[in-house]
């Protein structure tokens, strides 16, 4: 039974993705283009060159962090819609720390900036966490509201306090401390011809470490056990002696810290500046990534990679065809809807089967 | 289940049929190709971006060049998209909006054979541009000054409004010029200023534009100048609805509500784009900063059949007097 569950868990997203591509193909047909040609261009963009693969990983990287944030909170039964706000605050704190640490050598600055990013995101997420734990206010509402505050606050700070003088672009000056190295140089040294202009950077390694860390916390620590227990049944967890309120707050903090780590790619690895509104919805994409990844760390990795492929291919489709990039959004949305529907159908089937097995067992016993 | 399967098979059949007509994919390598990159919510704004697009279409018609356009969805795609065009052998690549400045800078040095141009280029103090990158800049404050003059003379209540898009220095130039122009006519005039937001979405939110405009009209304002991309479509709509007047921006928007659009501050991005393509074709493309203002008609105000009834001779005389004074350097228009 357990094996069936697991197999279905892996299969249902795959089926959903395939079906979504079919639906997307129909949309392309409706526009009057050939789906095969469009998909060929999409995958050529993602896999047609080492450069493309580098972009897939680069695009997947922030989605891994954003996806982990949502998945982790979800495991505690919390729906953290606030990834967007948390990543803005994490990124801003990271940028601010970077500006303050000018001239500090990389081996000190890099860990400090990573901590700053995680702390910023974690602290921001702790507010809806505390409100939920203390007053029972629903986290969905609060995290959404905190998004507005975070975006407005960082916008204000960047435009009015930290903006590079004499420039129209709303961004800070270049942050020289704690820059993560790009991977093109080392990869070329070992014979992988990634173009030097490719933005892939060491943040992807931090993302992989974060996946391991999320798995380790969830399945190998007492805290992770408590998180999962609270997520499954807070009442039962309470009765079993778990401090549910404390677990909720801490789970939100860890979740927000993952979201804040988006800064390692966006600030430390790529832009080296805080640009107002740089994210364009990464935090919200994290919800989709977590859903598709079934809220497991490894699932998040694969879902983020898929979205990385789609986003990379989307640009190729956008640049070289008349099909708008919105097609990719349709693909992503249809995938998510099908995954959710598929889960529901599957769960019902499994329940029906369990009931039947139990009935038969009861029949034999009598 | 069986019906679902049948539908899937039919869909698949359609797909395959659709897939067959892929033969005519051959690209002509020797054609002159121009790529244009817009910002989010760009194309179709009837304002700034559409002005650039008009220039491209005109050039494409006159010189028979091929062209492609796209809007990068995320920030990192700006640079990646430009690189893709350059790699694909495009001859001229034009970025529309200051947000492309950084990406243009990075890509231009890697592709010295491709000509790049960036509208509203955000130059760094002391920066010199590579010879294949042109930064096209406009003195929007000068045109805004002129429409400010017209607004102040037209207003009966003595209250003027301004609706900006994103609250950033670029748009502050429009506001500053407008207010200065209004005060040039009447030093005691009252001006109400509002911005639609702090994100790029503020340039693409007509509902918000309408809301802000109705608010200002409700307080006795009777002329509103907008500098807000397609958000301004809402401002013009509001003016039409309550019978007050709006002032268009970037493109000539007088036609959008004849009688309710006093004039438009035109920023001739279309001409700049056209000239860029032409220069590249003729081999006379030059990098560096290029600034357009009143003296070369890169900036101006629009009078046509849709608004000629609103503009009196007295207003025209005054605004031309101001224009001459600015060109002669007797009036220095503030930028913020």
Interface residues (C-beta under 8 A of the other chain):
Chain A: X22 X25 X26 X28 X29 X33 X34 X35 X36 X37 X55 X58 X59 X151 X152 X155 X156 X159 X165 X166 X167 X168 X169 X170 X197 X199 X270 X271 X275 X276 X277 X278 X280 X311 X314 X315 X316 X318 X319 X320 X325
Chain B: X8 X11 X12 X14 X15 X16 X18 X19 X20 X21 X22 X25 X35 X40 X68 X70 X71 X72 X73 X74 X75 X76 X77 X79 X80 X81 X83 X84 X85 X88 X98 X99 X101 X102 X106 X110 X120 X122 X124 X125 X167 X168 X169 X170 X198 X199 X200
